[in-house]
C-alpha cells in the first residue's frame, strides 16, 4: 500500500486519548496512521467550534495533502460563547425539539457547504455530532457517527451533544424535555464504556484503533487504488 500525506482537523477528539489531567496521552488516529507509514499533520483544536475548524483548514495549503480527515464537533459551540453564556442556546422561538434540530442541521449544513467551497476532497468523521445527509461535490462522509461505529447498541439513538450546564428553558414542553433527557442518558452510558476510559469525554486509543481500521479499509485503500 502506498503512503500518503494526511491532514487531520477537528476538535479535541482529533488529538487522541486524554487523561483526567487534561493531557493527551496517546495521539490516537494520528499515531496509527504514522505507524502505517503515512505523514500526518494534525491541526485539531481542543474546544474548537465548527467555524474555527473551518478557518484552520482554510489556512492550510491543501495542495500538500492527499487525504483530509475532519472530526465534526457539536453545533452548540457555535451558539454559546466558549460554553459559558448558556442564554445564547435558548434564543429560539419556540424552544422545542423541532427548532433545536432545525438549528443544528442548519449550522452543520453551513459548515459542510463552506468546506465544499475550498475545492478539496475531504472526509468527515461524525464526532460529537452525527453527520446528516449532505449534498456536496468535494466533502464526503467517511464515518457518519463514531459513537455508532464503536458502540452500536448504546449509541443507536444518539443524535448530537448538548452543552446545557444546569440551565434549562422555563417553558420547554414535555416532549422536548424527554428527548433531551434521553440524549443525555445515552451520553452518560457512552462515558462509562471501555472506549471512553481515560477522561470519560474523549474516545481512547482503543476507540481510535477502530476508527483507524475503518478508515484504512473504507477510505485509504480506495484512494490507493
N, C-alpha and C positions, 0 to 999 in steps of 0.2 A: 504494500500500500504506500502511495506517495504521502509525503508530509506537506503541511500547509502552514501559511501564516494566518493566525486566527486572532480575531478581536472579540473579547468578552466585555459587554457593557451591562449596566443594570444597577440594582441597589446592593445592599449588604449580602443578599443571597448569592450574588455573583462572586463574592470574595471567598466563600467556602464555609468551613465549620468554625463557629465561635464558641468560646467558653464563657463561664459566668462572670469572668473579669473583663468582659467585652474586648477580648483579643482573639484574633484569628489564629487557630492552632493547626489548621490544615487548609490548603488552598483549593480543595475540592476539585471541581471540573477543570480548573486551570492546571492543577498538578497532574491529573490523569491525562490530559491532553499532552502535556510536556513529556510525561513518561512514554507516550506513544510516539515521540519524536517531533511533535509539532512545535512551532514557535508561537508563543502566546503573549499577547498584550492585553492586560486586564485594566479597564478604566472604570470598573464598577464603583459607584459612590455610595457608601453606607448612608442610609437615610435619604437618598436621592428621590426627588419627585420625578414623575414622567417627563416634565418639562426640562429638568436638569439633566436627566439621562439623554434626552434628545440633543440638548445643547452640547454635551460632551461628545456624543457620536458625531455630530455635525462638525465639531472642531478637529476631528481626526482626518488624516489623509487616507481616505477609504480605499484608494487605489493600491495601497500597500498590502491589503488583506484579501485572502482567498475566501475566507468564511467569516461571517459576523454573527455572533450569538447575542441575543438581548434578553435578559431576565426582566419580565414585566412586573412592576410593583403595584401596590394598591392605589386606586384613584383618589382615595380620601386625602392623600398627601398633597394633592393638587388643590384641595379645598381648604384644609386647615393650614395654618402657618406654623410649620415645624411642630405639629402635634399639640400646641398649647391653646390656640384660640378656637376652642371647640364650637363656639357660637356660629362660626362660618359653615359648619357642617349642616346646620339646621335651616339654612336660608333656602327653603323650598316651600312652595305653596300649592297644594297641601304637602306636608311632610309625611310621606307614606311609602310603602314598599314600591309602588309603581314609579313614583317620581325619583326615588333613590336609584332604582335600577336604570331609569332613563338617563339620569345624570352620569352614572357610572359608565354606561355604554357610550355616551357622547364623548366623555373625556378619553376613553380608550380609543374610540374611532379617530378622534383628532390626532392622537399620538401616532397611531398607525399610518394615517394619511401623511403626517409630517415626515415620518421616516421614509415613506414611499417616495417622496419628492427628492430625496437625496440620491436617487437613481443608483442604488447599490443593493444587490441581493442580500437580504438579512433573514435570520431565522429566529423566531420568537419562542421564548420559553415561559409558559404561564406560571408565575410565582405566586405572590400574594393575590393576584387577580388571575382568574381563568381567562383564556383568550376567547373572545366572541368570534362569530363568523366575520371574516374580513374579505374585502374585495380590493386587493392591491396587486400591482404589477410586480414589484420587487420584494415586498415583505411577505414572508411565508411563515406558516405555523409549524414549528418543529415538535413542540410538546404543548398541547392545549392546556394541560394542567399538571404541574409537577406533583402536586399532592395526590391527584387521582392516579398518577403513574406509580408512585411509591406506596400509597395507602388507598387502594381502590375501594375497599369497603367503607373505611372511615370517612373518606372524602368524597364519596359518590354524589352527595348533595351540596358540596361546598361550592360557593359562588365567588365571593371576594371578602376581603378582610375589612373590619371596621376599626377606626381609631376613635372610640367614643368616650374613653375615660369613664368618669362617673356621672356624666351629664346626659340626660335624655329629654327629648322634646315633651312638653307637658300635655300635648294634645294628640299623641300618637294613638292610632286605632289598634284594636287587639290583634288584628292580622299582622300588622307591621311589627308589633312587639314580639309576637310568637315567632315570626320569621327571623328577626334579629337575634332572639334568644337561641334559636336552633343553630344559626350560623356560628354564634359564639361557643355553643356546646361542641360543635364539630371541631372548632379551632382548639378548644381545650383538650379534646381527645388526640388531636394531631400532636400537640405539645408533649403529651405523655408517651408518645410512641418511641420505639427504638431508633427511628430515623431522625428524631429531634433531640436525642440525648446529647447534651453539651450545655447549651444555654436555654433550650426549650423554645427558641424563637427562630432558629435557622436550621435548615437541613444539614445533617452532619456528613462526615466523609462516606458513610455507608450509603446515604441517600444520593450523594454526588456521584458515587460509582455507578449507581443505577442510571442516573442522568447521562453520564458519560457513555456507558454501554449502549444506551438507546440512541444517542446522537451518532455514535460510531456506526451503528447498523443502518440508521434511517436517514442520515444526512451526509456524514463524511464519506462513506463508501460510495454513495451516489455521486457526490462531487468528484470523487476519484475516478469514476467511470466516465 
